[in-house]
């Protein structure tokens, strides 16, 4: 099995958290246009991360590449989704917590 790159893994986790938030918090069967827009924004930011494969966690990054509004949106989603990942996606939650 091929190991995912750091960026690919971060993309997977952020999409998972956005989907968990949309499905379980907002009770949406499909992502709303606002959440799809946020997901696209996050993936674009990860594609253009200047640290590349040497990237650490975004919250500890010295360069904030998210706009203030988007940063607040994703923080709210991660704050809600993160603890619930233990039950909904335990492998990803464990790996993400390391």
Number of C-alpha atoms within 10 A of each C-alpha: 3 4 7 10 11 15 20 14 15 20 18 14 20 19 19 20 22 20 22 24 23 20 14 13 12 12 11 13 10 11 18 12 9 9 19 16 12 18 21 13 15 21 19 12 14 21 13 12 16 12 12 13 11 9 15 13 8 14 10 9 11 7 11 11 16 14 10 9 8 14 15 12 13 19 12 12 19 20 12 17 23 19 11 17 20 13 9 14 15 12 11 15 18 11 10 14 7 5
